């Protein structure tokens, strides 16, 4: 098959290099990228403090500066690594409030990419984040620049009244932790987003991204997995690190707006939203998901 042994060694070495690049370099690039983004936020925050310490009044120029830098970096990270694209972006209103609901993967990278796109377009937007993350030291400035909020009903209502888009993952960390590559949806015990939409009279826009669970996997190795799930159920904080970071193809599908009924029944709105999400998953995701299929789509699509 090979003319000489040296050709075999060359191909074997290329395979090893490709494996190291795919399973070590690319996954760690995400971790490094997120830390660098947070570092940029911290540096600009303290630069803002230094330049305004002797001035009259308060200036927060560091926030738009950080968003301008990091949003562009996130945008190109998604395009280069995942070939990220969006179908149905016109379903998001150009102005006025709306609630965006997205499926929660192990790490919601698709939401980061969407938020960066909206920020670069100048669209007011906030993303609801698990409250436990706001207790993590050293990432406060990064969360501010990412437009992250704790997402109490009062806070979300205030932003909606001001014309913001509010991005919510109804499944939360529970969905990220306990769902799998079958992309099963269970929001039956989480109607808060529908109640908020009904009370504020704003549309709900369902969002799903193909292959989003194929980027990472939780290592369900015992007894670590049992300890991690018990810790989460007690403290609502995920400690199991996701493994992977694979450059699978990501394509986001944004569904048509779902408007509240005139009777203000949030339960019916909740049901319609779940049905719309399941329809998006059924139409655009082959289940069970596959990392290899996602990698192949990244190359061929």
C-alpha positions, 0 to 999 in steps of 0.5 A, spaced: 500 500 500 505 504 501 511 505 497 516 505 503 515 505 510 517 513 511 510 514 507 507 510 512 510 514 518 508 521 515 501 519 514 501 516 521 504 522 524 499 527 520 493 523 524 496 524 530 497 531 529 490 532 527 487 528 533 491 533 538 488 539 534 481 536 534 481 533 541 486 538 545 487 544 541 480 546 539 476 544 545 481 548 549 481 554 545 474 555 547 476 556 554 482 560 553 477 565 549 472 565 554 477 567 559 480 572 555 474 576 553 473 576 561 480 579 562 478 584 556 472 586 560 476 587 567 482 591 564 477 596 560 473 596 567 479 598 571 481 603 565 475 606 566 476 607 573 482 610 573 480 615 567 474 617 571 477 617 578 478 625 578 473 627 573 466 630 575 460 625 574 460 618 572 462 615 565 461 607 563 465 608 557 468 601 558 461 597 557 460 599 550 468 599 548 468 591 551 462 589 547 464 592 541 471 588 542 468 582 545 462 581 540 466 582 534 470 576 537 465 572 539 461 573 532 468 570 528 469 565 533 462 562 531 463 563 524 470 560 524 469 554 529 462 552 527 460 555 521 455 559 525 449 561 521 442 563 522 435 562 519 429 566 520 432 572 523 427 576 520 422 573 525 426 577 531 422 584 531 427 590 529 424 594 535 419 593 541 420 588 546 420 580 545 422 574 549 426 569 546 426 562 548 432 557 547 434 550 548 439 549 553 445 545 551 451 543 556 454 550 554 449 555 550 454 557 545 449 559 540 446 564 545 452 567 545 453 568 538 446 570 537 447 576 543 453 578 539 449 579 533 444 583 536 449 587 540 452 589 533 446 591 530 444 595 536 438 592 538 437 592 546 437 585 549 438 582 555 440 574 557 437 571 563 443 567 566 443 562 572 443 566 578 449 562 581 454 564 576 453 571 579 456 569 585 463 566 582 468 571 583 472 575 578 467 574 572 462 580 574 465 585 569 464 579 564 457 578 565 455 586 565 459 586 558 455 580 556 448 583 558 447 578 563 441 579 568 439 574 574 432 575 571 427 576 576 420 577 574 420 584 576 427 585 572 425 582 566 418 586 566 422 592 567 427 591 561 421 589 556 417 595 558 423 599 556 423 595 549 428 590 550 429 583 547 430 578 553 433 571 552 431 566 556 433 558 557 426 555 560 430 549 561 435 552 565 441 548 568 436 542 569 436 541 561 443 542 560 445 537 566 439 532 565 437 532 557 441 528 552 443 527 545 435 526 544 434 533 545 428 531 549 424 538 551 420 538 558 418 545 560 412 542 564 414 545 570 417 552 568 411 556 565 414 563 568 416 565 561 409 564 558 406 568 564 411 574 563 409 574 556 402 574 557 402 579 563 407 584 559 403 582 552 409 581 548 411 575 543 415 569 544 420 567 539 422 560 539 429 558 537 433 552 536 440 550 534 442 544 530 448 540 533 448 544 539 449 538 544 454 535 540 459 541 542 460 538 549 458 532 553 458 531 560 463 526 563 457 521 566 463 517 570 461 514 577 461 516 582 463 523 580 456 524 576 452 522 582 456 527 586 455 532 581 447 531 580 446 531 588 450 538 589 446 541 583 440 539 586 442 542 593 445 548 591 443 549 584 450 550 581 453 545 576 460 543 578 461 537 572 465 540 567 463 539 560 468 535 555 469 537 548 469 543 544 468 540 538 467 544 532 461 541 529 456 545 524 451 550 528 445 552 524 440 556 528 433 556 526 428 562 529 421 560 529 415 565 528 413 569 534 407 566 538 403 572 541 399 571 547 391 570 547 386 575 548 384 572 555 391 572 558 391 565 559 399 563 560 398 556 560 395 555 553 401 560 551 406 555 555 403 549 551 403 553 544 411 555 545 413 547 547 409 545 541 413 550 537 420 548 540 418 541 539 417 542 532 423 546 530 427 540 533 423 535 529 424 538 523 432 540 524 435 535 528 437 528 527 436 524 533 440 522 537 445 527 535 452 525 533 458 529 534 461 525 528 455 527 524 456 534 526 463 535 524 462 532 517 456 537 516 461 542 518 466 540 512 460 539 507 455 544 508 
